[in-house]
Amino acid sequence: MAFGILFLLFIVTTGWWLHSRWSALRQAQEARREAEMLYVFEARSKAQQPVPAAPPTAPSDFYPTLPGKP
């Protein structure tokens, strides 16, 4: 009888310990994912925005000349 009670106590204690370790592991994984997402969002917000292309220049009256030609 005493062995049965001790065995049951051992099983309950082991189950409680495993449950607490499993919960701590899941919480650590969630915290890690949250930190990774914050890091990514921060990096995206600090990234330089692409520079818009310069507008094309208007044509001018300057035309290059070849050597020897006026």
Protein Blocks (a to p, Z undefined) as FASTA:
>chain_A
ZZmmmmmmmmmmmmmmmmmmmmmmmmmmmmmmmmmmmmmmmmmmmpccdddddddddddf
bdcddehiZZ
